[in-house]
């Protein structure tokens, strides 16, 4: 019995999603990795504090690898700057968020293991943002999308 020939492709999950000021470029999705990994580039413009709420996820780890610029991650209340050539693993259940407080655009590679999240989450969030017609997104709709995709929004800080 012969094994069927596999087709190998560079960036099989190639899709770029604009989300307000962010750019998310998927490289590999769970569909292309038997559910083991999702990988995407994230670009955050300089001097950009994000309106998205801090969150956690119980079903996967998220590892961040710095490519250019510096992105400040806040993980369980602790600020961690990730620059070029540096990596940060955010464990399951850790509450986190990120901002670019620098004067240079930041680009990171995000690796999600297993691939419990993919492009559809970012498409859904972008749709909620578009529906706001330039204003702030509806918080209830944003939370619903987050929960539907396995993210747990953190309670607002007092």
C-alpha positions as CSV (number, residue, x, y, z in Angstrom):
1,X,0.0,0.0,0.0
2,X,1.3,3.4,-0.9
3,X,0.8,6.6,1.1
4,X,-1.0,9.3,-0.9
5,X,1.2,12.2,-1.9
6,X,0.7,15.2,0.4
7,X,0.7,18.7,-0.9
8,X,2.9,21.0,1.1
9,X,2.4,24.7,1.0
10,X,4.1,27.7,2.5
11,X,1.6,29.6,4.7
12,X,-1.3,27.3,4.0
13,X,-3.6,29.4,6.1
14,X,-2.7,32.7,4.3
15,X,-5.3,35.3,5.2
16,X,-4.9,38.9,6.4
17,X,-7.5,40.4,8.6
18,X,-7.6,44.1,9.4
19,X,-9.0,44.8,12.9
20,X,-9.1,48.5,13.5
21,X,-5.4,49.6,13.7
22,X,-4.2,45.9,13.9
23,X,-3.2,43.6,11.1
24,X,-3.5,39.9,11.7
25,X,-1.9,37.6,9.0
26,X,-2.6,33.9,9.5
27,X,0.1,31.6,8.4
28,X,-1.1,28.2,9.7
29,X,-4.5,27.3,11.1
30,X,-5.8,24.2,12.9
31,X,-7.3,23.1,9.7
32,X,-3.8,22.7,8.2
33,X,-2.1,21.2,11.3
34,X,-4.6,18.5,12.4
35,X,-5.6,21.0,15.2
36,X,-2.1,21.1,16.8
37,X,-1.1,24.7,16.1
38,X,-2.3,28.0,14.8
39,X,0.3,30.7,13.9
40,X,-0.3,34.3,12.9
41,X,1.6,37.6,12.7
42,X,0.2,40.5,14.6
43,X,1.2,44.1,13.7
44,X,0.3,46.8,16.2
45,X,1.0,50.5,15.2
46,X,3.3,52.7,17.3
47,X,1.9,54.4,20.4
48,X,-1.3,52.4,20.3
49,X,-3.2,51.5,23.5
50,X,-5.8,49.0,22.6
51,X,-9.4,49.2,23.7
52,X,-9.9,45.4,23.8
53,X,-10.4,43.9,27.3
54,X,-7.9,41.7,29.0
55,X,-8.9,38.1,28.8
56,X,-7.8,34.5,29.4
57,X,-8.2,31.2,27.7
58,X,-8.5,27.8,29.3
59,X,-8.0,25.6,26.3
60,X,-4.6,26.7,24.9
61,X,-1.3,28.4,25.4
62,X,-0.3,31.4,23.4
63,X,3.4,31.9,22.7
64,X,4.6,35.3,21.5
65,X,7.8,35.8,19.5
66,X,9.0,39.3,18.8
67,X,10.0,40.2,15.2
68,X,10.2,44.0,15.3
69,X,9.4,46.8,17.7
70,X,8.4,46.2,21.3
71,X,5.0,45.0,22.4
72,X,4.1,45.3,26.1
73,X,2.1,42.4,27.4
74,X,0.5,42.6,30.8
75,X,0.1,39.0,32.1
76,X,-1.6,38.5,35.5
77,X,-0.9,42.2,36.2
78,X,2.8,42.0,35.4
79,X,4.1,44.0,32.5
80,X,6.5,42.1,30.1
81,X,8.1,43.8,27.1
82,X,8.7,41.5,24.1
83,X,11.2,42.7,21.6
84,X,12.9,41.2,18.5
85,X,14.2,37.7,19.2
86,X,12.4,37.4,22.5
87,X,9.6,34.9,23.4
88,X,6.9,34.9,26.0
89,X,4.6,31.9,26.8
90,X,1.2,32.9,28.2
91,X,-0.2,29.8,30.1
92,X,-3.8,28.7,30.1
93,X,-5.9,30.8,32.5
94,X,-3.5,33.8,32.7
95,X,-5.3,37.1,32.2
96,X,-3.5,39.1,29.6
97,X,-3.6,42.0,27.2
98,X,-1.1,44.0,25.1
99,X,-0.3,47.6,24.0
100,X,2.4,49.2,21.9
101,X,3.8,52.0,24.0
102,X,6.8,52.5,21.7
103,X,7.5,54.9,18.8
104,X,7.9,52.0,16.3
105,X,5.3,49.6,14.9
106,X,5.5,46.2,16.6
107,X,5.3,42.8,14.8
108,X,5.1,39.5,16.7
109,X,4.5,36.0,15.8
110,X,1.7,34.4,17.9
111,X,1.6,30.6,18.2
112,X,-1.5,29.0,19.7
113,X,-1.2,25.4,20.9
114,X,-3.4,23.5,20.4
115,X,-5.1,25.5,17.6
116,X,-8.3,26.3,19.6
117,X,-8.7,29.7,17.9
118,X,-8.4,30.8,14.3
119,X,-9.3,33.4,11.7
120,X,-13.0,33.2,12.4
121,X,-12.5,34.8,15.8
122,X,-10.8,37.8,14.3
123,X,-13.4,38.0,11.4
124,X,-16.2,38.0,14.0
125,X,-14.5,40.7,16.1
126,X,-13.9,42.8,13.0
127,X,-17.6,42.5,12.2
128,X,-18.6,43.8,15.6
129,X,-16.1,46.7,15.2
130,X,-17.5,47.6,11.7
131,X,-21.1,47.6,13.1
132,X,-20.0,50.3,15.5
133,X,-19.6,52.7,12.5
134,X,-16.4,54.3,13.9
135,X,-17.6,54.4,17.5
136,X,-16.6,52.0,20.3
137,X,-17.7,48.4,19.7
138,X,-20.8,47.2,21.6
139,X,-19.2,45.6,24.7
140,X,-21.9,43.0,25.1
141,X,-21.5,41.8,21.5
142,X,-17.7,41.8,21.9
143,X,-17.9,39.7,25.0
144,X,-20.3,37.3,23.3
145,X,-17.9,36.8,20.4
146,X,-15.0,36.3,22.9
147,X,-16.9,33.7,24.9
148,X,-18.1,31.9,21.8
149,X,-14.4,31.4,20.7
150,X,-13.2,30.3,24.1
151,X,-11.8,33.6,25.5
152,X,-12.9,34.7,29.0
153,X,-13.0,38.5,29.3
154,X,-11.5,39.7,32.6
155,X,-13.7,41.7,34.9
156,X,-13.1,45.5,34.6
157,X,-10.4,46.8,36.9
158,X,-11.6,49.0,39.7
